[in-house]
Amino acid sequence: MSVSRAVSELEKRGLIRLRNSEYCILDFVGLTDIVEE
């Protein structure tokens, strides 16, 4: 799964929120790696 696709899934689930081009993790549920560019 690509990072962008994973991010989209997380956003849809409300786990993270895209703000100022940075990913703010609001909740961590079973995620093993969040890739930051």
N, CA, C and O atoms as a Tinker XYZ file with bonds, in Angstrom:
   148  protein
     1  N      0.859000   -1.200000    0.000000    73     2
     2  CA     0.000000    0.000000    0.000000    64     1     3
     3  C      0.885000    1.237000    0.000000    63     2     4     5
     4  O      1.812000    1.351000    0.802000    81     3
     5  N      0.594000    2.148000   -0.894000    73     3     6
     6  CA     1.392000    3.363000   -0.966000    64     5     7
     7  C      1.097000    4.276000    0.220000    63     6     8     9
     8  O      0.044000    4.176000    0.851000    81     7
     9  N      2.025000    5.150000    0.507000    73     7    10
    10  CA     1.848000    6.075000    1.628000    64     9    11
    11  C      0.632000    6.957000    1.410000    63    10    12    13
    12  O     -0.183000    7.143000    2.314000    81    11
    13  N      0.516000    7.499000    0.204000    73    11    14
    14  CA    -0.604000    8.402000   -0.059000    64    13    15
    15  C     -1.942000    7.692000    0.100000    63    14    16    17
    16  O     -2.905000    8.277000    0.596000    81    15
    17  N     -2.002000    6.429000   -0.322000    73    15    18
    18  CA    -3.248000    5.682000   -0.187000    64    17    19
    19  C     -3.536000    5.393000    1.286000    63    18    20    21
    20  O     -4.677000    5.487000    1.737000    81    19
    21  N     -2.488000    5.042000    2.024000    73    19    22
    22  CA    -2.653000    4.786000    3.453000    64    21    23
    23  C     -3.143000    6.038000    4.167000    63    22    24    25
    24  O     -4.024000    5.975000    5.024000    81    23
    25  N     -2.561000    7.177000    3.802000    73    23    26
    26  CA    -2.962000    8.447000    4.399000    64    25    27
    27  C     -4.424000    8.743000    4.100000    63    26    28    29
    28  O     -5.165000    9.199000    4.971000    81    27
    29  N     -4.834000    8.480000    2.866000    73    27    30
    30  CA    -6.230000    8.716000    2.490000    64    29    31
    31  C     -7.162000    7.857000    3.336000    63    30    32    33
    32  O     -8.202000    8.330000    3.793000    81    31
    33  N     -6.790000    6.594000    3.543000    73    31    34
    34  CA    -7.598000    5.702000    4.363000    64    33    35
    35  C     -7.694000    6.222000    5.791000    63    34    36    37
    36  O     -8.770000    6.221000    6.390000    81    35
    37  N     -6.570000    6.663000    6.329000    73    35    38
    38  CA    -6.558000    7.168000    7.707000    64    37    39
    39  C     -7.409000    8.414000    7.831000    63    38    40    41
    40  O     -8.131000    8.590000    8.812000    81    39
    41  N     -7.321000    9.278000    6.833000    73    39    42
    42  CA    -8.117000   10.505000    6.861000    64    41    43
    43  C     -9.603000   10.178000    6.842000    63    42    44    45
    44  O    -10.392000   10.796000    7.557000    81    43
    45  N     -9.985000    9.196000    6.014000    73    43    46
    46  CA   -11.393000    8.822000    5.926000    64    45    47
    47  C    -11.878000    8.271000    7.254000    63    46    48    49
    48  O    -13.035000    8.464000    7.629000    81    47
    49  N    -10.986000    7.578000    7.972000    73    47    50
    50  CA   -11.363000    7.004000    9.262000    64    49    51
    51  C    -11.265000    8.022000   10.393000    63    50    52    53
    52  O    -11.602000    7.724000   11.538000    81    51
    53  N    -10.802000    9.221000   10.062000    73    51    54
    54  CA   -10.704000   10.274000   11.068000    64    53    55
    55  C     -9.558000   10.089000   12.039000    63    54    56    57
    56  O     -9.566000   10.653000   13.133000    81    55
    57  N     -8.566000    9.295000   11.641000    73    55    58
    58  CA    -7.455000    9.037000   12.556000    64    57    59
    59  C     -6.407000   10.136000   12.487000    63    58    60    61
    60  O     -5.719000   10.426000   13.466000    81    59
    61  N     -6.300000   10.739000   11.312000    73    59    62
    62  CA    -5.338000   11.831000   11.182000    64    61    63
    63  C     -5.991000   12.986000   10.447000    63    62    64    65
    64  O     -7.019000   12.812000    9.792000    81    63
    65  N     -5.415000   14.127000   10.551000    73    63    66
    66  CA    -5.955000   15.305000    9.892000    64    65    67
    67  C     -4.819000   16.026000    9.182000    63    66    68    69
    68  O     -3.763000   16.274000    9.765000    81    67
    69  N     -5.049000   16.359000    7.918000    73    67    70
    70  CA    -4.011000   17.060000    7.158000    64    69    71
    71  C     -4.107000   18.550000    7.460000    63    70    72    73
    72  O     -5.136000   19.181000    7.220000    81    71
    73  N     -3.026000   19.096000    7.985000    73    71    74
    74  CA    -3.032000   20.500000    8.384000    64    73    75
    75  C     -1.675000   21.118000    8.075000    63    74    76    77
    76  O     -0.642000   20.620000    8.522000    81    75
    77  N     -1.681000   22.206000    7.308000    73    75    78
    78  CA    -0.435000   22.900000    6.965000    64    77    79
    79  C      0.585000   21.957000    6.326000    63    78    80    81
    80  O      1.782000   22.041000    6.601000    81    79
    81  N      0.088000   21.055000    5.463000    73    79    82
    82  CA     0.951000   20.118000    4.745000    64    81    83
    83  C      1.699000   19.160000    5.660000    63    82    84    85
    84  O      2.684000   18.548000    5.248000    81    83
    85  N      1.241000   19.028000    6.884000    73    83    86
    86  CA     1.864000   18.069000    7.785000    64    85    87
    87  C      0.785000   17.179000    8.362000    63    86    88    89
    88  O     -0.331000   17.630000    8.623000    81    87
    89  N      1.118000   15.909000    8.563000    73    87    90
    90  CA     0.139000   14.981000    9.081000    64    89    91
    91  C      0.144000   15.009000   10.606000    63    90    92    93
    92  O      1.159000   14.714000   11.238000    81    91
    93  N     -0.993000   15.364000   11.186000    73    91    94
    94  CA    -1.107000   15.374000   12.637000    64    93    95
    95  C     -1.848000   14.108000   13.047000    63    94    96    97
    96  O     -3.018000   13.934000   12.706000    81    95
    97  N     -1.188000   13.244000   13.762000    73    95    98
    98  CA    -1.817000   12.003000   14.180000    64    97    99
    99  C     -2.727000   12.277000   15.369000    63    98   100   101
   100  O     -2.266000   12.660000   16.444000    81    99
   101  N     -4.029000   12.074000   15.160000    73    99   102
   102  CA    -4.984000   12.319000   16.230000    64   101   103
   103  C     -5.180000   11.065000   17.064000    63   102   104   105
   104  O     -5.476000   11.134000   18.257000    81   103
   105  N     -5.007000    9.903000   16.407000    73   103   106
   106  CA    -5.185000    8.650000   17.125000    64   105   107
   107  C     -4.287000    7.606000   16.489000    63   106   108   109
   108  O     -3.978000    7.702000   15.301000    81   107
   109  N     -3.867000    6.618000   17.247000    73   107   110
   110  CA    -2.959000    5.603000   16.740000    64   109   111
   111  C     -3.574000    4.241000   17.013000    63   110   112   113
   112  O     -3.554000    3.741000   18.138000    81   111
   113  N     -4.124000    3.652000   15.951000    73   111   114
   114  CA    -4.812000    2.372000   16.135000    64   113   115
   115  C     -4.251000    1.329000   15.182000    63   114   116   117
   116  O     -4.614000    1.294000   14.006000    81   115
   117  N     -3.374000    0.491000   15.685000    73   115   118
   118  CA    -2.838000   -0.596000   14.880000    64   117   119
   119  C     -1.957000   -0.156000   13.734000    63   118   120   121
   120  O     -1.776000   -0.902000   12.771000    81   119
   121  N     -1.405000    1.044000   13.817000    73   119   122
   122  CA    -0.535000    1.526000   12.743000    64   121   123
   123  C      0.913000    1.290000   13.151000    63   122   124   125
   124  O      1.319000    1.603000   14.270000    81   123
   125  N      1.674000    0.741000   12.233000    73   123   126
   126  CA     3.055000    0.422000   12.596000    64   125   127
   127  C      4.044000    1.446000   12.084000    63   126   128   129
   128  O      5.117000    1.625000   12.661000    81   127
   129  N      3.681000    2.131000   10.985000    73   127   130
   130  CA     4.633000    3.122000   10.475000    64   129   131
   131  C      3.922000    4.242000    9.747000    63   130   132   133
   132  O      3.156000    4.011000    8.812000    81   131
   133  N      4.186000    5.450000   10.187000    73   131   134
   134  CA     3.678000    6.639000    9.514000    64   133   135
   135  C      4.885000    7.286000    8.841000    63   134   136   137
   136  O      5.871000    7.633000    9.491000    81   135
   137  N      4.780000    7.438000    7.527000    73   135   138
   138  CA     5.918000    7.980000    6.788000    64   137   139
   139  C      5.735000    9.477000    6.587000    63   138   140   141
   140  O      4.728000    9.922000    6.036000    81   139
   141  N      6.707000   10.242000    7.035000    73   139   142
   142  CA     6.677000   11.690000    6.848000    64   141   143
   143  C      7.659000   12.057000    5.764000    63   142   144   145
   144  O      8.794000   11.582000    5.760000    81   143
   145  N      7.237000   12.889000    4.855000    73   143   146
   146  CA     8.131000   13.309000    3.781000    64   145   147
   147  C      8.984000   14.490000    4.225000    63   146   148
   148  O      9.802000   14.986000    3.451000    81   147
